[in-house]
Amino acid sequence: MSNNSNRLNQRERISKLLPNYNCGICGYARCDEFADALIKKHSPIEDCRFLLQELFNENRTNLEKLLKAENILPEEVKIVGLLDKYEADFILNSLPEEHSCRETLFPFTKEELSIGDIIKYRPLGCPIIHFAEILEENHGLIVVHIIGPCHRIDENAEFDFKDIGVCMVGGFEGIIEGKLPAVGETVRFLPGHCMMQKVHSGVVVQLIGKRAIIEGIDLKVWAPPIKGER
């Protein structure tokens, strides 16, 4: 089979897995043109916004398998936690222009907390002290992003913070780097800012494009470590 025939065959198989709305959002006028761009590695799958919707989960999965089989997409690199060597499904990175994933905390303190406060706390089950800024407060729950100690603490600096002791982490919000899960799926993920590089688990409750909210957070991961890593 000639190279031209092979490319036409590839384009046809790829096009069948695309939404074929010819919407132009990806930067190409038609889906078959986007298929050519995928073959030439000029565009990532994520440029098709519809493939990020739950309705097209099966299409996206099958398209990824096809592109890997055709050596158009590289095989995924395993994401492994540094501390306990568990494998994660994906990394959860910060929202644009924020320092870390957002965390929803259940503070046990009776101290009044407000948006903009800097707090010092230790997540339940984690040995590391965190410093964070409160972004939202709602009926006792607070949403924060981490600002230390990695790049917040300076022994010579003076700053005000509230020490609120132990907190329970109820949820994370951030941008997924890696394969997208389905809403309702239990996942293992690595928060991009985690100082221990420890894999967490939780349930995906909301997914908009690559922006995910994961709740029911647990530091215990019910899966065996990667073979040969321990």
Beta strands, then each sheet from edge to edge (+ up, - down):
strand 1: 79-80
strand 2: 87-88
strand 3: 90-93
strand 4: 102-107
strand 5: 118-123
strand 6: 130-138
strand 7: 141-148
strand 8: 162-178
strand 9: 186-191
strand 10: 200-208
strand 11: 211-218
sheet 1: 1+ 2-
sheet 2: 3+ 8- 4+ 7- 6+ 5-
sheet 3: 3+ 9+ 10- 11+
end
